[in-house]
Amino acid sequence: MPGHTLPLPPNILDHRTFRRSSVSLGRCTLCDNGPAVYHSDTQRASVCESCYVRLVREANQEKGGVR
């Protein structure tokens, strides 16, 4: 459902495989709310800025990094 962010199981998407794109990627694969600005070829996903930040934050929390 657009505008709702579903919780992600740990280690489903690896933020390190995403690259910022300068072309239109459509809507975010995760939330379908914002325009996708990061894309991962290996994971076949495109995410918005908010979801990308969330992926990074969740990875840092799992590793005991900055919260």
C-alpha positions as CSV (number, residue, x, y, z in Angstrom):
1,M,0.0,0.0,0.0
2,P,1.5,3.4,-1.0
3,G,2.7,5.5,1.9
4,H,3.2,2.6,4.3
5,T,6.6,1.2,5.1
6,L,6.7,-2.4,5.9
7,P,9.3,-3.7,8.4
8,L,12.2,-5.5,6.7
9,P,13.6,-8.8,7.9
10,P,17.3,-8.4,8.7
11,N,19.8,-8.8,5.8
12,I,17.1,-8.9,3.1
13,L,18.6,-5.9,1.2
14,D,22.2,-4.9,1.4
15,H,22.6,-1.1,1.2
16,R,26.2,-1.5,-0.1
17,T,24.9,-2.8,-3.5
18,F,22.8,0.3,-4.1
19,R,24.1,3.2,-6.3
20,R,22.6,6.6,-6.7
21,S,21.1,7.2,-10.1
22,S,20.8,10.3,-12.2
23,V,17.9,9.0,-14.3
24,S,14.3,8.4,-13.3
25,L,13.8,4.9,-11.7
26,G,10.1,5.1,-11.1
27,R,8.7,4.6,-7.6
28,C,10.4,3.1,-4.6
29,T,10.3,-0.7,-4.5
30,L,9.8,-0.8,-0.7
31,C,7.3,2.0,0.1
32,D,6.0,3.0,-3.3
33,N,5.7,6.5,-1.8
34,G,8.7,8.4,-3.1
35,P,10.7,8.5,-6.3
36,A,13.4,5.9,-6.4
37,V,16.9,7.4,-6.5
38,Y,19.1,4.4,-5.6
39,H,19.2,1.2,-7.6
40,S,20.8,-2.3,-7.1
41,D,21.2,-4.4,-10.2
42,T,22.0,-7.5,-8.1
43,Q,19.0,-7.2,-5.9
44,R,16.7,-5.9,-8.6
45,A,15.4,-3.1,-6.4
46,S,15.1,0.7,-6.5
47,V,14.6,2.7,-3.4
48,C,13.8,6.3,-2.4
49,E,16.1,8.4,-0.2
50,S,14.1,7.6,3.0
51,C,14.2,3.8,2.5
52,Y,17.9,3.9,1.6
53,V,18.7,5.8,4.9
54,R,16.6,3.2,6.7
55,L,18.6,0.3,5.2
56,V,21.9,2.0,6.3
57,R,20.5,2.7,9.8
58,E,19.3,-0.9,10.2
59,A,22.7,-2.3,9.0
60,N,24.5,0.0,11.5
61,Q,22.3,-1.1,14.4
62,E,22.9,-4.8,13.6
63,K,26.7,-4.2,13.7
64,G,26.5,-2.1,16.9
65,G,27.3,1.1,15.0
66,V,25.8,4.6,15.3
67,R,22.1,4.6,16.0
